[in-house]
Amino acid sequence: MSRLNVNIDHIATIRQARRTNEPNPVSAAVICELAGADGITTHLRSDRRHIQDHDLIALKQAIITHLNLEMAATDEMIEIALRVKPDVVTLVPESPQEVTTEGGLDVLSHRKILRSTVRKLSSAGIFVSLFIDPDIRQIKASSSLGVFQVEICTSNYARLNEQPGDATVRRTGEIEAEARRIRDAARTAVRAGLKVAAGHGLTYRNVGRMAEIPEIEEFNIGHNIIARAALTGLDRAVREMIEAIRRDR
């Protein structure tokens, strides 16, 4: 049965809009856990646009499931991770101008720095995951670095499902092709001895197709849950996403 990690970054986004002290990401994390979330995911960005350093420390102390820290493979972030020691670090690409993460890591082109980062984090007892596109070459390169997991980027699949103003029925073939690409990538990863997670752009409407892929053990979902929570409450929003993932499975 697939697990759900809730990304709480956009709770902090709301707080940072006014530079005040609420809503508190730690309080949100506790609500998510009580609603059945299997873990909490958060991205500490170099520009600190949402989650702050003190949030990460407080989350590590407060949550009782597990903490997945998304971060770039920079010296600053490595030092923070080694000090805080989240349960999992997911290495992601990061660009200062991007609204959100735009795609997976190019493991092939950055093998040297990633190998060094993985070694440092693993030596400290931190599990390392790599956020990559559903590309067989990237999966094989990830496997060679000794990580325990890859997280497959589902942004293209989500874009095909959710593109405004375009009837989804006209994109059925493209959607199925991308779903097969993700499935094949997940199977390749498992054959290489890797655990498989997935995330980015997934919603209540499109997550079901991804949840049908048995190799995907974990989903990291944030924006869609927080968006619904603004209207229905966080507890209900988390429970509904868990239901969407596990329905009839």
PEKAQUI-V398073 format. One record per residue. N is the residue number from 1. SS is DSSP state (A for helix, B for strand, O for the rest). PSI is psi in whole degrees, -180 to 180 (NA if undefined). Layout:
n=N ss=SS psi=PSI
n=N ss=SS psi=PSI
//
This chain:
n=1 ss=O psi=129
n=2 ss=O psi=145
n=3 ss=B psi=156
n=4 ss=B psi=121
n=5 ss=B psi=129
n=6 ss=B psi=125
n=7 ss=B psi=120
n=8 ss=O psi=15
n=9 ss=A psi=-41
n=10 ss=A psi=-7
n=11 ss=A psi=-44
n=12 ss=A psi=-32
n=13 ss=A psi=-43
n=14 ss=A psi=-45
n=15 ss=A psi=-46
n=16 ss=A psi=-18
n=17 ss=A psi=-28
n=18 ss=A psi=1
n=19 ss=O psi=45
n=20 ss=O psi=-159
n=21 ss=O psi=12
n=22 ss=O psi=151
n=23 ss=O psi=152
n=24 ss=O psi=120
n=25 ss=A psi=-31
n=26 ss=A psi=-43
n=27 ss=A psi=-41
n=28 ss=A psi=-41
n=29 ss=A psi=-42
n=30 ss=A psi=-43
n=31 ss=A psi=-43
n=32 ss=A psi=-44
n=33 ss=A psi=-44
n=34 ss=A psi=-28
n=35 ss=O psi=-5
n=36 ss=O psi=3
n=37 ss=O psi=143
n=38 ss=O psi=-13
n=39 ss=B psi=171
n=40 ss=B psi=132
n=41 ss=B psi=142
n=42 ss=B psi=149
n=43 ss=B psi=113
n=44 ss=O psi=104
n=45 ss=O psi=156
n=46 ss=O psi=-30
n=47 ss=O psi=-2
n=48 ss=O psi=44
n=49 ss=O psi=-20
n=50 ss=O psi=-82
n=51 ss=O psi=136
n=52 ss=O psi=166
n=53 ss=A psi=-41
n=54 ss=A psi=-28
n=55 ss=A psi=-44
n=56 ss=A psi=-44
n=57 ss=A psi=-44
n=58 ss=A psi=-38
n=59 ss=A psi=-43
n=60 ss=A psi=-36
n=61 ss=A psi=-29
n=62 ss=A psi=-40
n=63 ss=O psi=152
n=64 ss=O psi=-4
n=65 ss=O psi=-105
n=66 ss=O psi=154
n=67 ss=B psi=121
n=68 ss=B psi=114
n=69 ss=B psi=117
n=70 ss=B psi=135
n=71 ss=B psi=160
n=72 ss=O psi=157
n=73 ss=O psi=64
n=74 ss=O psi=161
n=75 ss=A psi=-40
n=76 ss=A psi=-48
n=77 ss=A psi=-36
n=78 ss=A psi=-44
n=79 ss=A psi=-42
n=80 ss=A psi=-45
n=81 ss=A psi=-41
n=82 ss=A psi=-28
n=83 ss=A psi=-43
n=84 ss=A psi=-37
n=85 ss=O psi=66
n=86 ss=O psi=165
n=87 ss=O psi=-39
n=88 ss=B psi=140
n=89 ss=B psi=126
n=90 ss=B psi=116
n=91 ss=B psi=128
n=92 ss=O psi=155
n=93 ss=O psi=155
n=94 ss=O psi=132
n=95 ss=O psi=135
n=96 ss=O psi=-30
n=97 ss=O psi=-12
n=98 ss=O psi=146
n=99 ss=O psi=-43
n=100 ss=O psi=173
n=101 ss=O psi=130
n=102 ss=O psi=-7
n=103 ss=O psi=-175
n=104 ss=O psi=168
n=105 ss=O psi=145
n=106 ss=O psi=87
n=107 ss=O psi=-37
n=108 ss=O psi=-41
n=109 ss=O psi=-20
n=110 ss=O psi=31
n=111 ss=A psi=-41
n=112 ss=A psi=-52
n=113 ss=A psi=-36
n=114 ss=A psi=-39
n=115 ss=A psi=-44
n=116 ss=A psi=-42
n=117 ss=A psi=-45
n=118 ss=A psi=-42
n=119 ss=A psi=-44
n=120 ss=A psi=-45
n=121 ss=A psi=-43
n=122 ss=A psi=-37
n=123 ss=A psi=-24
n=124 ss=O psi=7
n=125 ss=O psi=18
n=126 ss=O psi=127
n=127 ss=B psi=141
n=128 ss=B psi=132
n=129 ss=B psi=150
n=130 ss=B psi=131
n=131 ss=B psi=111
n=132 ss=B psi=159
n=133 ss=O psi=159
n=134 ss=O psi=70
n=135 ss=O psi=124
n=136 ss=A psi=-39
n=137 ss=A psi=-40
n=138 ss=A psi=-35
n=139 ss=A psi=-45
n=140 ss=A psi=-39
n=141 ss=A psi=-39
n=142 ss=A psi=-43
n=143 ss=A psi=-36
n=144 ss=O psi=-14
n=145 ss=O psi=-8
n=146 ss=O psi=21
n=147 ss=O psi=161
n=148 ss=O psi=-19
n=149 ss=B psi=152
n=150 ss=B psi=145
n=151 ss=B psi=119
n=152 ss=B psi=126
n=153 ss=B psi=123
n=154 ss=O psi=19
n=155 ss=A psi=-39
n=156 ss=A psi=-42
n=157 ss=A psi=-45
n=158 ss=A psi=-41
n=159 ss=A psi=-42
n=160 ss=A psi=-34
n=161 ss=A psi=-32
n=162 ss=A psi=8
n=163 ss=O psi=123
n=164 ss=O psi=143
n=165 ss=O psi=9
n=166 ss=O psi=122
n=167 ss=O psi=125
n=168 ss=A psi=-35
n=169 ss=A psi=-30
n=170 ss=A psi=-13
n=171 ss=A psi=13
n=172 ss=A psi=-45
n=173 ss=A psi=-43
n=174 ss=A psi=-41
n=175 ss=A psi=-46
n=176 ss=A psi=-37
n=177 ss=A psi=-42
n=178 ss=A psi=-38
n=179 ss=A psi=-40
n=180 ss=A psi=-38
n=181 ss=A psi=-42
n=182 ss=A psi=-42
n=183 ss=A psi=-46
n=184 ss=A psi=-38
n=185 ss=A psi=-42
n=186 ss=A psi=-43
n=187 ss=A psi=-40
n=188 ss=A psi=-40
n=189 ss=A psi=-43
n=190 ss=A psi=-41
n=191 ss=A psi=-28
n=192 ss=O psi=2
n=193 ss=O psi=16
n=194 ss=O psi=147
n=195 ss=B psi=157
n=196 ss=B psi=128
n=197 ss=B psi=171
n=198 ss=B psi=153
n=199 ss=B psi=166
n=200 ss=O psi=108
n=201 ss=O psi=4
n=202 ss=O psi=144
n=203 ss=O psi=174
n=204 ss=O psi=-30
n=205 ss=O psi=-32
n=206 ss=O psi=-5
n=207 ss=A psi=-25
n=208 ss=A psi=-41
n=209 ss=A psi=-39
n=210 ss=A psi=-35
n=211 ss=A psi=-15
n=212 ss=O psi=-12
n=213 ss=O psi=108
n=214 ss=O psi=-24
n=215 ss=O psi=-20
n=216 ss=O psi=112
n=217 ss=O psi=-16
n=218 ss=B psi=141
n=219 ss=B psi=138
n=220 ss=B psi=112
n=221 ss=B psi=134
n=222 ss=O psi=-67
n=223 ss=A psi=-46
n=224 ss=A psi=-36
n=225 ss=A psi=-46
n=226 ss=A psi=-36
n=227 ss=A psi=-44
n=228 ss=A psi=-36
n=229 ss=A psi=-31
n=230 ss=A psi=-23
n=231 ss=A psi=-32
n=232 ss=A psi=-12
n=233 ss=O psi=148
n=234 ss=A psi=-42
n=235 ss=A psi=-50
n=236 ss=A psi=-41
n=237 ss=A psi=-42
n=238 ss=A psi=-46
n=239 ss=A psi=-39
n=240 ss=A psi=-35
n=241 ss=A psi=-40
n=242 ss=A psi=-42
n=243 ss=A psi=-40
n=244 ss=A psi=-34
n=245 ss=A psi=-39
n=246 ss=A psi=0
n=247 ss=O psi=127
n=248 ss=O psi=28
n=249 ss=O psi=NA
//
